[in-house]
Amino acid sequence: MKPSQQMTILGLFALVYYTVLLASGVVGTDVMPQFVVSAVIFLSSGQMMRRAARNRSQKERKGEKPSKEPDWTLRTQILRWVMAFLVIFTLGLWVIKPVGVSFLEMFGFK
């Protein structure tokens, strides 16, 4: 079975599952929009995968040369710097936060 078909079937099962939950009264209508959006994402991802495979096969038939290989060393270095910045930023927030104060209170959200 192709991955696009699996995603479509998964979307259908998710939609049926969410319908059963709603019909049985386990969840209310207030959470149904999130469930419907996730089922629609699964259903549309199968179509997108089929469309991408079709476009790729058409390019191969036309004899177009493949796209340029990305510079993985540069991308790896950027990813490492971003992750290092996030870790240092998180530790900095943890160090400057007073002991009895939550993060929500510290930033004025509460």
Order of alpha helices (4+ residues) and beta strands (2+ residues): alpha-alpha-alpha-alpha
